[in-house]
Amino acid sequence: MSLPDRSLIPFDRTTAAIGALYMAVGLWSFWLSGQILLALAGAATVILSSGGLWWRRRTLGRTPPLPSDDGHRPLT
Amino acid sequence: MLLAVVFLGPVALVGAAILLPFLIKWRAVPADVPHALSLLTLAAILLGAYMLGATVDSHVYRPARLQAELVGRPYASALMLRAYESGGFQDPYEQWTYRLDPATLATLLPRCRWQADWRGRHCSLFHEGDGRYYRSARIEGERLLIERYYI
């Protein structure tokens, strides 16, 4: 599930997909020449974007309930 | 590798730090994510984008152009690439090793100029150098080796 967002770094599957692309090409490059930096950047992108998504879901879970949900009758 | 991390990592972080205030102002990063996390993610994306471009250049574009210059056209594709080596600080060199399929090998073998040196007898497709640089294309077994040295 991804959170609806129009950000440049939305911290959802798009960001993770960029990281996965980096990792795929980076592993190919590592196999050919031993250069691991691109794969590392891809892994960091995937981990950080997952962290951002986790943070956003956690923040959404802490949204305070509406006044009508806490057992009190809303003021009219 | 270590050199790249030591130099490119801070460059990516500084670039991300310069970009991030603008992205926050334009609401291009989520407001509910800590800025430190956005900064690190942006740095990783920038570093990856640079490295992706450099990898495509060194593994796909540059060897294809060199093949076109040395043997007429890029006979071996990036999918045939089996090894890439580069190095040298003041005397940089690059070497690409391709594993050729039988059809491509059959196309290239008639163009061989057979030479013998300390490596044994091998097929030279092209070589030139003027003391400052040297570049060659040769076949060893099923492998096509493209080399470029700057002396």
Backbone of each chain as ProteinMPNN parsed JSONL, in Angstrom:
{"seq_chain_A": "MSLPDRSLIPFDRTTAAIGALYMAVGLWSFWLSGQILLALAGAATVILSSGGLWWRRRTLGRTPPLPSDDGHRPLT", "coords_chain_A": {"N_chain_A": [[0.849, -1.186, 0.0], [0.561, 2.225, -0.8], [1.085, 5.568, 0.231], [-1.008, 8.264, -0.714], [0.514, 10.708, -2.631], [2.087, 13.562, -4.069], [4.699, 14.18, -4.096], [8.168, 14.849, -4.897], [9.971, 13.053, -3.816], [8.353, 10.582, -2.87], [8.469, 8.58, -0.985], [7.488, 5.941, -1.368], [6.436, 3.177, -3.352], [7.52, 4.08, -5.742], [9.921, 5.428, -5.128], [11.265, 3.292, -3.959], [11.411, 1.649, -6.185], [13.179, 3.04, -7.814], [15.471, 2.747, -6.284], [15.688, -0.04, -6.457], [16.241, -0.339, -9.162], [18.76, 0.904, -9.285], [20.13, -0.92, -7.687], [19.968, -3.29, -9.212], [21.384, -2.643, -11.603], [23.727, -1.94, -10.372], [24.58, -4.335, -9.18], [25.103, -5.823, -11.444], [27.21, -4.291, -12.449], [28.997, -4.694, -10.366], [29.512, -7.415, -10.633], [30.819, -7.371, -13.093], [32.987, -5.595, -12.79], [33.651, -5.185, -10.154], [32.851, -2.882, -8.91], [31.058, -1.505, -6.374], [29.616, 0.621, -5.54], [27.274, 1.727, -6.754], [25.347, -0.264, -6.318], [25.289, -0.146, -3.548], [24.318, 2.455, -3.167], [21.794, 2.057, -4.235], [20.749, 0.144, -2.428], [20.755, 1.708, -0.117], [18.896, 3.659, -0.892], [16.542, 2.114, -1.11], [16.272, 1.189, 1.55], [16.108, 3.617, 2.992], [13.857, 4.8, 1.817], [11.93, 2.948, 2.546], [12.091, 3.292, 5.288], [11.161, 5.928, 5.46], [8.551, 5.575, 4.557], [7.568, 3.886, 6.557], [7.741, 5.651, 8.714], [5.875, 7.598, 7.968], [3.492, 6.147, 7.988], [3.398, 5.501, 10.657], [3.172, 8.029, 11.758], [0.687, 8.754, 10.715], [-0.88, 6.953, 12.106], [-0.902, 8.069, 14.569], [-2.6, 10.154, 14.49], [-4.767, 12.394, 16.085], [-7.96, 11.46, 17.516], [-11.186, 12.339, 16.238], [-13.329, 14.804, 17.812], [-15.884, 13.723, 18.137], [-15.383, 11.063, 18.395], [-14.464, 10.379, 20.885], [-16.175, 9.649, 22.879], [-17.591, 11.745, 23.845], [-20.275, 13.938, 23.41], [-20.458, 15.871, 20.531], [-20.246, 19.462, 20.494], [-23.028, 21.43, 19.75]], "CA_chain_A": [[0.0, 0.0, 0.0], [1.353, 3.443, -0.797], [0.318, 6.733, 0.648], [-1.178, 9.181, -1.847], [1.399, 11.854, -2.518], [2.618, 14.033, -5.353], [6.035, 14.696, -3.815], [9.263, 14.382, -5.745], [10.418, 11.843, -3.124], [7.114, 10.241, -2.163], [8.694, 7.519, -0.005], [6.575, 4.823, -1.611], [7.0, 2.187, -4.279], [8.299, 4.752, -6.795], [11.272, 5.625, -4.608], [11.87, 1.965, -3.792], [11.702, 1.123, -7.521], [14.425, 3.698, -8.248], [16.54, 2.048, -5.557], [15.821, -1.397, -6.999], [16.938, -0.194, -10.45], [20.17, 1.144, -8.953], [20.71, -2.163, -7.173], [20.1, -4.263, -10.298], [22.509, -2.237, -12.459], [24.908, -1.955, -9.508], [25.058, -5.721, -9.019], [25.691, -6.163, -12.753], [28.498, -3.612, -12.491], [29.869, -5.365, -9.396], [29.906, -8.692, -11.241], [31.748, -7.115, -14.196], [34.189, -4.819, -12.499], [33.92, -5.078, -8.724], [32.43, -1.581, -8.376], [29.867, -1.817, -5.575], [29.007, 1.859, -5.03], [25.906, 1.907, -7.259], [24.481, -1.203, -5.585], [25.147, 0.384, -2.19], [23.405, 3.602, -3.243], [20.46, 1.486, -4.432], [20.298, -0.449, -1.157], [20.46, 2.822, 0.795], [17.641, 4.276, -1.334], [15.43, 1.222, -0.735], [16.133, 1.176, 3.017], [15.654, 4.929, 3.463], [12.475, 5.032, 1.385], [11.099, 2.1, 3.409], [12.052, 3.975, 6.579], [10.261, 7.084, 5.34], [7.168, 5.075, 4.468], [7.221, 3.416, 7.912], [7.552, 6.843, 9.543], [4.625, 8.268, 7.593], [2.377, 5.322, 8.465], [3.392, 5.638, 12.109], [2.638, 9.362, 12.049], [-0.75, 8.71, 10.418], [-1.524, 6.192, 13.177], [-0.987, 8.893, 15.776], [-3.528, 11.276, 14.273], [-5.723, 12.408, 17.197], [-9.321, 11.158, 17.089], [-12.12, 13.468, 16.143], [-14.046, 15.001, 19.077], [-17.076, 12.88, 18.24], [-14.994, 9.665, 18.588], [-13.923, 10.113, 22.222], [-17.236, 9.344, 23.827], [-18.312, 12.958, 24.229], [-21.166, 14.447, 22.369], [-19.938, 17.139, 20.007], [-21.025, 20.662, 20.776], [-23.882, 21.843, 18.625]], "C_chain_A": [[0.884, 1.235, 0.0], [0.449, 4.612, -0.406], [0.173, 7.677, -0.533], [-0.317, 10.416, -1.651], [1.857, 12.261, -3.908], [4.025, 14.589, -5.165], [7.043, 14.131, -4.806], [9.864, 13.111, -5.158], [9.233, 11.352, -2.302], [7.28, 9.175, -1.084], [7.663, 6.403, -0.179], [7.234, 3.879, -2.616], [7.854, 2.831, -5.373], [9.748, 4.916, -6.351], [11.99, 4.278, -4.458], [12.238, 1.365, -5.159], [12.973, 1.753, -8.094], [15.616, 3.004, -7.584], [16.774, 0.651, -6.102], [16.54, -1.367, -8.357], [18.429, 0.023, -10.227], [20.838, -0.165, -8.517], [20.949, -3.172, -8.292], [21.306, -3.92, -11.182], [23.815, -2.29, -11.656], [25.466, -3.354, -9.309], [25.679, -6.222, -10.317], [27.094, -5.554, -12.849], [29.493, -4.273, -11.53], [30.38, -6.687, -9.957], [30.963, -8.464, -12.324], [33.069, -6.525, -13.717], [34.502, -4.675, -11.019], [33.517, -3.745, -8.124], [31.074, -1.744, -7.689], [29.075, -0.555, -5.207], [27.563, 2.042, -5.494], [24.935, 0.976, -6.543], [24.258, -0.717, -4.159], [24.186, 1.568, -2.171], [21.964, 3.114, -3.432], [19.904, 0.892, -3.153], [19.935, 0.648, -0.162], [19.138, 3.49, 0.417], [16.441, 3.428, -0.922], [15.187, 1.273, 0.771], [15.572, 2.506, 3.518], [14.216, 5.209, 3.049], [11.513, 4.167, 2.2], [10.975, 2.727, 4.797], [11.106, 5.164, 6.566], [8.805, 6.659, 5.29], [6.691, 4.6, 5.839], [6.917, 4.605, 8.811], [6.209, 7.501, 9.231], [3.418, 7.475, 8.085], [2.237, 5.452, 9.982], [2.786, 6.989, 12.494], [1.129, 9.398, 11.802], [-1.502, 7.985, 11.526], [-1.705, 6.996, 14.442], [-1.938, 10.07, 15.617], [-4.587, 11.285, 15.376], [-7.148, 12.157, 16.713], [-10.176, 12.422, 17.028], [-12.878, 13.604, 17.467], [-15.244, 14.07, 19.218], [-16.723, 11.421, 18.519], [-14.597, 9.36, 20.029], [-15.018, 9.926, 23.269], [-18.034, 10.564, 24.262], [-19.195, 13.412, 23.081], [-20.605, 15.773, 21.847], [-20.863, 18.309, 20.338], [-21.841, 21.036, 19.56], [-24.203, 23.323, 18.75]], "O_chain_A": [[1.869, 1.282, 0.737], [-0.753, 4.632, -0.674], [1.129, 7.875, -1.282], [-0.408, 11.09, -0.625], [1.997, 11.429, -4.805], [4.493, 15.382, -5.982], [6.82, 13.107, -5.452], [10.226, 12.195, -5.895], [9.134, 11.692, -1.123], [6.337, 8.894, -0.345], [7.039, 5.981, 0.794], [8.46, 3.809, -2.701], [8.795, 2.216, -5.875], [10.679, 4.591, -7.088], [13.169, 4.149, -4.789], [13.242, 0.664, -5.284], [13.751, 1.084, -8.775], [16.625, 2.715, -8.227], [17.915, 0.201, -6.203], [17.341, -2.249, -8.665], [19.261, -0.593, -10.892], [21.959, -0.472, -8.924], [21.988, -3.832, -8.331], [22.139, -4.778, -11.476], [24.868, -2.639, -12.188], [26.681, -3.543, -9.274], [26.664, -6.96, -10.295], [28.041, -6.214, -13.276], [30.678, -4.395, -11.838], [31.546, -7.036, -9.775], [31.893, -9.259, -12.464], [34.139, -6.913, -14.187], [35.528, -4.094, -10.665], [33.803, -3.485, -6.955], [30.075, -2.077, -8.328], [27.991, -0.649, -4.63], [26.715, 2.469, -4.711], [23.824, 1.38, -6.199], [23.161, -0.859, -3.62], [23.344, 1.68, -1.279], [21.031, 3.682, -2.865], [18.737, 1.1, -2.819], [18.936, 0.543, 0.551], [18.349, 3.847, 1.292], [15.439, 3.958, -0.441], [14.046, 1.384, 1.22], [14.675, 2.53, 4.36], [13.441, 5.779, 3.817], [10.404, 4.601, 2.512], [9.906, 2.704, 5.408], [10.352, 5.391, 7.513], [7.937, 7.288, 5.894], [5.559, 4.872, 6.239], [5.956, 4.58, 9.58], [5.492, 7.913, 10.143], [2.435, 8.056, 8.545], [1.131, 5.505, 10.521], [1.993, 7.082, 13.43], [0.381, 9.995, 12.576], [-2.631, 8.351, 11.854], [-2.539, 6.671, 15.287], [-2.062, 10.894, 16.523], [-5.248, 10.268, 15.584], [-7.513, 12.589, 15.62], [-9.901, 13.423, 17.69], [-13.05, 12.611, 18.175], [-15.578, 13.669, 20.333], [-17.6, 10.617, 18.836], [-14.409, 8.193, 20.372], [-14.744, 10.049, 24.463], [-19.037, 10.437, 24.964], [-18.844, 13.26, 21.911], [-20.313, 16.681, 22.624], [-22.081, 18.162, 20.443], [-21.346, 20.952, 18.436], [-24.909, 23.875, 17.906]]}, "seq_chain_B": "MLLAVVFLGPVALVGAAILLPFLIKWRAVPADVPHALSLLTLAAILLGAYMLGATVDSHVYRPARLQAELVGRPYASALMLRAYESGGFQDPYEQWTYRLDPATLATLLPRCRWQADWRGRHCSLFHEGDGRYYRSARIEGERLLIERYYI", "coords_chain_B": {"N_chain_B": [[37.237, 2.533, -5.404], [36.968, 3.02, -2.577], [37.903, 5.574, -2.753], [35.916, 6.716, -4.32], [33.711, 6.59, -2.583], [34.627, 8.205, -0.507], [34.953, 10.692, -1.769], [32.66, 11.126, -3.445], [30.462, 10.64, -1.793], [30.333, 12.77, 0.256], [30.002, 14.88, -1.62], [27.516, 14.27, -2.754], [25.95, 14.523, -0.453], [26.265, 17.26, 0.161], [25.183, 18.363, -2.168], [22.547, 17.439, -1.901], [21.885, 18.79, 0.448], [21.896, 21.392, -0.463], [19.83, 21.325, -2.308], [17.602, 20.491, -0.828], [16.256, 22.572, 0.848], [14.935, 24.04, -1.165], [13.246, 22.07, -2.222], [11.661, 21.576, -0.002], [10.429, 24.059, 0.25], [8.994, 24.138, -2.128], [7.272, 22.156, -1.598], [7.971, 19.586, -2.373], [8.909, 17.437, -1.03], [7.665, 15.114, 1.378], [5.927, 16.567, 4.117], [5.616, 15.313, 6.518], [7.748, 13.715, 7.078], [10.885, 13.342, 8.696], [13.355, 15.877, 8.144], [16.012, 15.107, 8.048], [15.914, 12.468, 7.218], [14.807, 12.793, 4.674], [16.915, 14.218, 3.562], [19.051, 12.35, 3.566], [17.943, 10.372, 1.929], [17.6, 11.787, -0.462], [20.291, 12.34, -1.008], [21.249, 9.732, -1.434], [19.767, 9.076, -3.716], [20.733, 10.981, -5.543], [23.483, 10.313, -5.631], [23.252, 7.696, -6.603], [22.073, 8.234, -9.099], [24.128, 9.592, -10.405], [26.112, 7.584, -10.407], [24.777, 5.626, -11.85], [24.623, 6.813, -14.376], [27.385, 7.018, -14.901], [28.052, 4.318, -14.938], [26.551, 3.299, -17.114], [27.777, 4.771, -19.091], [30.465, 3.795, -18.985], [30.175, 1.044, -19.333], [28.489, 0.575, -21.466], [28.053, 2.749, -23.43], [30.637, 3.974, -24.021], [32.414, 1.73, -24.661], [31.018, 0.756, -26.891], [31.258, 2.848, -28.707], [34.028, 2.873, -28.984], [34.48, 0.34, -30.08], [33.244, 0.753, -32.539], [35.029, 2.564, -33.631], [37.38, 1.045, -33.729], [36.903, -1.51, -34.894], [34.983, -1.112, -36.768], [32.168, -1.418, -36.322], [29.916, -1.723, -33.458], [30.283, -4.803, -32.586], [30.035, -6.521, -30.385], [27.655, -6.654, -27.867], [26.455, -4.975, -24.863], [25.412, -6.972, -23.298], [27.046, -9.071, -23.807], [29.283, -8.46, -22.464], [31.801, -9.394, -20.222], [33.756, -8.694, -18.444], [35.119, -5.761, -16.978], [37.697, -3.488, -16.664], [39.41, -0.915, -15.095], [41.78, 1.647, -14.374], [44.695, 3.222, -12.915], [46.274, 6.244, -12.224], [47.849, 8.473, -13.144], [48.484, 7.317, -15.513], [46.061, 6.318, -17.056], [44.012, 3.462, -17.797], [41.808, 1.313, -19.654], [39.954, -1.679, -19.983], [37.942, -3.861, -21.783], [36.265, -6.924, -21.753], [34.738, -9.216, -23.782], [32.487, -11.929, -24.3], [32.192, -13.684, -27.14], [29.551, -14.656, -29.374], [29.163, -17.607, -31.481], [28.484, -16.845, -34.158], [29.189, -14.129, -34.373], [31.88, -14.391, -33.823], [32.69, -15.9, -36.022], [32.32, -14.001, -37.984], [34.27, -12.117, -37.355], [36.757, -13.44, -37.247], [37.965, -13.925, -39.87], [39.132, -11.469, -40.307], [41.405, -11.35, -38.896], [44.773, -10.518, -37.968], [47.295, -12.521, -37.509], [49.376, -12.739, -34.743], [52.401, -13.181, -32.879], [53.489, -13.124, -29.598], [54.718, -12.588, -26.221], [52.44, -13.505, -25.049], [51.679, -15.554, -26.543], [50.284, -16.964, -29.568], [48.064, -14.842, -31.138], [44.992, -13.248, -32.214], [44.948, -10.261, -33.814], [42.9, -7.553, -34.243], [42.987, -4.857, -34.456], [45.367, -2.321, -33.785], [46.933, 0.515, -32.422], [49.155, 3.186, -31.662], [50.922, 5.996, -30.312], [52.94, 6.455, -28.586], [51.994, 8.15, -26.638], [49.488, 7.231, -26.229], [47.699, 4.112, -26.421], [45.785, 1.795, -28.17], [43.752, -1.071, -28.7], [42.253, -3.931, -30.354], [41.546, -7.261, -29.921], [41.33, -10.836, -30.365], [41.009, -13.52, -28.195], [40.74, -16.801, -27.984], [37.406, -17.341, -27.373], [36.956, -14.799, -26.712], [36.643, -11.278, -26.987], [38.82, -8.645, -26.738], [39.005, -5.363, -25.826], [41.066, -2.611, -25.587], [42.422, 0.284, -23.999], [44.947, 2.539, -23.455], [46.515, 5.185, -21.756], [49.534, 6.79, -21.766]], "CA_chain_B": [[35.989, 2.293, -4.666], [37.028, 3.814, -1.351], [38.067, 6.955, -3.21], [34.602, 7.181, -4.776], [32.855, 6.809, -1.411], [35.162, 9.327, 0.26], [34.746, 11.948, -2.478], [31.313, 11.309, -3.989], [29.492, 10.667, -0.704], [30.148, 14.152, 0.717], [29.482, 15.725, -2.703], [26.075, 13.99, -2.838], [25.315, 15.094, 0.743], [26.242, 18.718, 0.006], [24.185, 18.635, -3.216], [21.216, 17.221, -1.32], [21.644, 19.866, 1.427], [21.585, 22.611, -1.225], [18.527, 21.142, -2.978], [16.484, 20.186, 0.082], [15.409, 23.725, 1.206], [14.045, 24.374, -2.293], [12.215, 21.029, -2.319], [10.718, 21.794, 1.111], [9.663, 25.267, -0.085], [8.047, 23.797, -3.207], [6.507, 21.004, -1.098], [8.311, 18.419, -3.193], [9.176, 16.311, -0.123], [6.558, 15.032, 2.341], [6.149, 17.385, 5.308], [5.534, 14.502, 7.738], [8.963, 12.896, 7.204], [11.985, 14.186, 9.193], [14.197, 16.416, 7.066], [17.264, 14.326, 7.98], [15.63, 11.277, 6.402], [14.69, 13.277, 3.289], [18.262, 14.599, 3.109], [19.825, 11.135, 3.276], [17.341, 9.708, 0.76], [17.939, 12.591, -1.636], [21.719, 12.122, -1.275], [21.394, 8.386, -2.019], [19.221, 9.111, -5.082], [21.667, 11.755, -6.382], [24.684, 9.496, -5.813], [22.88, 6.59, -7.484], [21.848, 8.74, -10.46], [25.448, 9.843, -10.997], [26.793, 6.31, -10.637], [24.08, 4.935, -12.936], [25.095, 7.428, -15.619], [28.789, 6.641, -15.108], [28.096, 2.889, -15.28], [26.066, 3.141, -18.493], [28.814, 5.328, -19.958], [31.673, 2.96, -19.044], [29.876, -0.355, -19.684], [27.648, 0.465, -22.671], [28.248, 3.756, -24.469], [32.045, 4.17, -24.408], [32.962, 0.587, -25.418], [30.364, 0.647, -28.207], [31.873, 3.853, -29.578], [35.399, 2.43, -29.245], [34.39, -0.771, -31.039], [32.946, 1.324, -33.86], [36.252, 3.181, -34.132], [38.474, 0.083, -33.93], [36.573, -2.653, -35.765], [33.97, -0.751, -37.769], [30.862, -1.256, -35.682], [29.898, -2.449, -32.184], [29.898, -6.207, -32.792], [29.663, -7.136, -29.104], [26.747, -5.802, -27.099], [26.725, -4.919, -23.415], [25.034, -8.252, -22.693], [28.169, -10.001, -23.993], [30.4, -8.004, -21.642], [32.066, -10.309, -19.114], [34.648, -8.054, -17.472], [35.558, -4.392, -17.261], [38.753, -3.115, -15.731], [39.977, 0.417, -15.333], [42.671, 2.024, -13.283], [45.767, 4.149, -13.267], [45.983, 7.629, -11.856], [48.462, 9.321, -14.162], [48.469, 6.546, -16.763], [44.805, 5.565, -16.979], [43.759, 2.439, -18.809], [40.518, 0.629, -19.586], [39.916, -2.912, -20.761], [36.649, -4.528, -21.822], [36.351, -8.303, -22.235], [33.432, -9.726, -24.221], [32.417, -13.316, -24.764], [31.508, -13.594, -28.428], [28.785, -15.825, -29.819], [29.844, -18.211, -32.644], [28.226, -16.108, -35.405], [30.027, -12.921, -34.354], [33.261, -14.863, -33.897], [32.931, -16.29, -37.416], [32.394, -12.768, -38.772], [35.479, -11.359, -37.051], [38.001, -14.213, -37.4], [38.665, -13.704, -41.148], [39.829, -10.176, -40.311], [42.546, -11.434, -37.975], [46.187, -10.534, -38.341], [47.829, -13.388, -36.452], [50.648, -12.246, -34.214], [52.946, -13.974, -31.772], [54.299, -12.393, -28.626], [54.888, -13.333, -24.969], [51.163, -14.128, -24.665], [51.425, -16.648, -27.473], [49.751, -16.551, -30.87], [46.719, -14.302, -30.952], [44.383, -12.56, -33.355], [44.855, -8.816, -33.637], [41.984, -6.908, -35.183], [43.383, -3.453, -34.611], [46.159, -1.716, -32.714], [47.654, 1.726, -32.786], [49.668, 3.94, -30.532], [51.954, 6.938, -30.753], [53.814, 6.76, -27.454], [51.199, 8.788, -25.579], [48.335, 6.366, -25.968], [47.699, 2.857, -27.154], [44.477, 1.135, -28.124], [43.784, -2.282, -29.515], [41.158, -4.901, -30.303], [42.085, -8.562, -30.283], [40.507, -11.985, -29.988], [41.704, -14.625, -27.535], [39.729, -17.854, -27.82], [36.07, -16.816, -27.7], [36.836, -13.483, -26.075], [37.095, -10.062, -27.666], [39.398, -7.718, -25.766], [39.175, -3.973, -26.275], [41.912, -1.961, -24.589], [42.842, 1.674, -24.252], [45.921, 2.975, -22.453], [47.146, 6.504, -21.913], [50.843, 6.671, -21.115]], "C_chain_B": [[35.936, 3.151, -3.41], [37.124, 5.295, -1.691], [36.715, 7.539, -3.613], [33.694, 7.473, -3.599], [33.295, 8.061, -0.671], [34.858, 10.66, -0.432], [33.284, 12.156, -2.88], [30.241, 11.358, -2.903], [29.266, 12.077, -0.174], [29.587, 15.078, -0.356], [27.967, 15.537, -2.833], [25.347, 14.6, -1.643], [25.199, 16.615, 0.627], [25.214, 19.109, -1.055], [22.766, 18.487, -2.695], [20.872, 18.344, -0.341], [21.302, 21.178, 0.721], [20.184, 22.51, -1.823], [17.353, 21.087, -2.005], [15.653, 21.409, 0.476], [14.442, 24.126, 0.093], [12.91, 23.358, -2.408], [11.187, 21.177, -1.194], [9.817, 22.988, 0.785], [8.604, 24.961, -1.148], [7.167, 22.601, -2.838], [6.724, 19.754, -1.958], [8.801, 17.253, -2.353], [8.05, 16.296, 0.907], [6.892, 15.805, 3.618], [6.195, 16.537, 6.573], [6.714, 13.554, 7.906], [10.083, 13.805, 7.717], [12.904, 14.623, 8.057], [15.5, 15.64, 6.932], [17.075, 13.09, 7.099], [15.489, 11.659, 4.922], [16.057, 13.607, 2.714], [19.063, 13.36, 2.704], [19.272, 10.418, 2.039], [17.692, 10.452, -0.527], [19.403, 12.398, -2.017], [21.933, 10.762, -1.936], [20.886, 8.377, -3.462], [20.173, 9.855, -6.022], [22.925, 10.946, -6.679], [24.403, 8.346, -6.78], [22.693, 7.052, -8.922], [23.183, 9.001, -11.159], [26.147, 8.531, -11.35], [26.131, 5.516, -11.758], [24.53, 5.48, -14.296], [26.52, 7.017, -15.936], [28.903, 5.173, -15.524], [27.643, 2.654, -16.714], [27.114, 3.669, -19.471], [29.994, 4.365, -20.103], [31.391, 1.528, -19.519], [29.133, -0.492, -21.016], [28.103, 1.446, -23.755], [29.684, 3.837, -24.966], [32.621, 2.966, -25.148], [32.308, 0.413, -26.787], [30.991, 1.627, -29.193], [33.291, 3.428, -29.954], [35.419, 1.264, -30.237], [34.136, -0.248, -32.448], [34.198, 1.94, -34.473], [37.294, 2.13, -34.515], [38.13, -1.017, -34.939], [35.396, -2.37, -36.712], [32.581, -0.558, -37.218], [30.852, -2.037, -34.367], [29.373, -3.871, -32.347], [29.385, -6.845, -31.496], [28.8, -6.168, -28.309], [27.115, -5.833, -25.619], [26.366, -6.236, -22.732], [26.136, -9.299, -22.848], [29.37, -9.624, -23.127], [30.572, -8.937, -20.444], [33.004, -9.719, -18.073], [34.987, -6.65, -17.937], [36.583, -4.02, -16.21], [39.256, -1.73, -16.089], [40.864, 0.758, -14.15], [43.708, 3.007, -13.756], [45.391, 5.567, -12.916], [46.541, 8.584, -12.908], [48.524, 8.629, -15.513], [47.2, 5.696, -16.813], [44.675, 4.544, -18.109], [42.36, 1.876, -18.604], [40.597, -0.622, -20.447], [38.529, -3.544, -20.634], [36.846, -5.932, -22.398], [34.942, -8.801, -22.545], [33.555, -11.208, -24.545], [31.57, -13.314, -26.029], [30.691, -14.852, -28.711], [29.424, -16.344, -31.111], [29.662, -17.423, -33.949], [29.109, -14.864, -35.481], [31.495, -13.297, -34.491], [33.616, -15.229, -35.349], [33.029, -15.064, -38.322], [33.742, -12.083, -38.592], [36.773, -12.115, -37.361], [38.701, -14.014, -38.752], [39.44, -12.387, -41.204], [41.084, -10.183, -39.441], [43.874, -11.22, -38.682], [46.876, -11.288, -37.209], [49.208, -12.91, -36.039], [51.098, -13.142, -33.072], [53.761, -13.057, -30.872], [54.381, -13.224, -27.347], [53.587, -13.995, -24.518], [50.872, -15.368, -25.498], [50.873, -16.093, -28.775], [48.326, -16.038, -30.657], [46.294, -13.485, -32.163], [44.261, -11.075, -33.049], [43.916, -8.237, -34.7], [42.404, -5.476, -35.466], [44.339, -3.097, -33.485], [46.853, -0.48, -33.249], [48.116, 2.426, -31.522], [50.749, 4.881, -31.016], [52.894, 7.32, -29.605], [53.074, 7.429, -26.326], [49.963, 7.959, -25.245], [48.433, 5.123, -26.843], [46.292, 2.285, -27.065], [44.471, -0.046, -29.089], [42.49, -3.064, -29.371], [41.741, -6.225, -30.735], [41.156, -9.661, -29.792], [41.407, -13.03, -29.359], [40.671, -15.706, -27.249], [38.368, -17.353, -28.283], [35.886, -15.392, -27.198], [37.362, -12.371, -26.972], [37.584, -9.097, -26.597], [39.603, -6.359, -26.413], [39.955, -3.248, -25.192], [42.219, -0.536, -25.009], [43.762, 2.1, -23.116], [46.356, 4.403, -22.769], [48.422, 6.496, -21.107], [51.343, 8.054, -20.695]], "O_chain_B": [[34.989, 3.91, -3.2], [36.529, 6.149, -1.033], [36.399, 8.687, -3.301], [32.983, 8.478, -3.597], [32.47, 8.876, -0.258], [34.541, 11.646, 0.233], [32.733, 13.239, -2.68], [29.226, 12.036, -3.064], [28.128, 12.545, -0.15], [28.787, 15.963, -0.053], [27.225, 16.505, -2.999], [24.249, 15.135, -1.796], [24.16, 17.19, 0.954], [24.462, 20.066, -0.873], [21.891, 19.297, -3.001], [19.731, 18.802, -0.288], [20.519, 21.979, 1.232], [19.44, 23.491, -1.844], [16.259, 21.566, -2.303], [14.426, 21.314, 0.449], [13.297, 24.499, 0.349], [11.762, 23.723, -2.659], [9.996, 20.939, -1.396], [8.608, 22.946, 1.008], [7.477, 25.451, -1.083], [6.41, 22.098, -3.669], [5.8, 18.986, -2.228], [9.083, 16.184, -2.894], [7.535, 17.353, 1.273], [8.005, 15.708, 4.136], [6.74, 16.969, 7.589], [6.69, 12.683, 8.776], [10.226, 14.927, 7.232], [13.193, 13.857, 7.137], [16.04, 15.522, 5.832], [17.965, 12.718, 6.334], [15.977, 10.957, 4.036], [16.341, 13.326, 1.55], [19.674, 13.326, 1.637], [20.032, 9.922, 1.208], [18.033, 9.844, -1.541], [19.732, 12.302, -3.2], [22.708, 10.647, -2.886], [21.492, 7.751, -4.331], [20.399, 9.424, -7.153], [23.384, 10.89, -7.82], [25.209, 8.056, -7.663], [23.096, 6.362, -9.858], [23.357, 8.683, -12.335], [26.701, 8.381, -12.439], [26.803, 4.824, -12.522], [24.783, 4.724, -15.234], [26.844, 6.704, -17.081], [29.74, 4.82, -16.355], [28.275, 1.897, -17.45], [27.319, 3.097, -20.542], [30.474, 4.139, -21.214], [32.285, 0.871, -20.052], [29.147, -1.562, -21.625], [28.487, 1.04, -24.851], [29.937, 3.778, -26.17], [33.265, 3.152, -26.18], [32.958, -0.026, -27.736], [31.227, 1.294, -30.354], [33.711, 3.597, -31.099], [36.271, 1.209, -31.124], [34.72, -0.727, -33.42], [34.411, 1.853, -35.682], [38.009, 2.293, -35.504], [38.974, -1.407, -35.745], [34.883, -3.277, -37.368], [31.884, 0.377, -37.61], [31.686, -2.92, -34.172], [28.169, -4.113, -32.257], [28.422, -7.612, -31.511], [29.168, -5.011, -28.104], [27.966, -6.61, -25.186], [26.948, -6.58, -21.703], [26.164, -10.291, -22.12], [30.351, -10.364, -23.057], [29.609, -9.234, -19.738], [33.044, -10.193, -16.938], [35.124, -6.388, -19.132], [36.364, -4.213, -15.015], [39.496, -1.424, -17.257], [40.704, 0.211, -13.058], [43.616, 3.556, -14.854], [44.311, 6.038, -13.271], [45.814, 9.393, -13.486], [48.609, 9.292, -16.547], [47.263, 4.481, -16.628], [45.167, 4.748, -19.219], [41.8, 1.955, -17.511], [41.226, -0.625, -21.504], [38.013, -3.736, -19.532], [37.518, -6.101, -23.415], [34.067, -8.805, -21.679], [34.597, -11.674, -25.006], [30.384, -12.986, -25.997], [31.08, -15.961, -28.343], [30.152, -15.604, -31.773], [30.588, -17.345, -34.756], [29.704, -14.578, -36.52], [32.26, -12.622, -35.179], [34.701, -14.908, -35.834], [33.747, -15.09, -39.322], [34.299, -11.534, -39.543], [37.781, -11.495, -37.701], [39.929, -13.941, -38.783], [40.309, -12.215, -42.059], [41.741, -9.156, -39.271], [44.084, -11.66, -39.812], [47.025, -10.773, -36.1], [50.089, -12.703, -36.873], [50.287, -13.772, -32.393], [54.617, -12.307, -31.341], [54.141, -14.431, -27.378], [53.606, -14.924, -23.711], [49.95, -16.131, -25.208], [50.981, -14.897, -29.048], [47.491, -16.723, -30.067], [47.103, -13.092, -33.002], [43.548, -10.682, -32.125], [44.125, -8.418, -35.9], [42.204, -4.954, -36.563], [44.143, -3.526, -32.348], [47.304, -0.448, -34.394], [47.528, 2.266, -30.452], [51.42, 4.606, -32.011], [53.552, 8.359, -29.642], [53.471, 7.302, -25.167], [49.463, 7.987, -24.12], [49.142, 5.09, -27.849], [45.68, 2.293, -25.996], [45.102, -0.015, -30.145], [41.737, -2.892, -28.413], [42.363, -6.317, -31.793], [40.312, -9.445, -28.923], [42.444, -13.387, -29.919], [39.823, -15.543, -26.371], [38.196, -16.986, -29.445], [34.784, -14.845, -27.254], [38.395, -12.515, -27.627], [36.852, -8.769, -25.664], [40.294, -6.234, -27.424], [39.568, -3.261, -24.024], [42.268, -0.202, -26.193], [43.386, 2.026, -21.946], [46.54, 4.764, -23.931], [48.405, 6.228, -19.906], [52.429, 8.172, -20.129]]}, "name": "protein", "num_of_chains": 2, "seq": "MSLPDRSLIPFDRTTAAIGALYMAVGLWSFWLSGQILLALAGAATVILSSGGLWWRRRTLGRTPPLPSDDGHRPLTMLLAVVFLGPVALVGAAILLPFLIKWRAVPADVPHALSLLTLAAILLGAYMLGATVDSHVYRPARLQAELVGRPYASALMLRAYESGGFQDPYEQWTYRLDPATLATLLPRCRWQADWRGRHCSLFHEGDGRYYRSARIEGERLLIERYYI"}
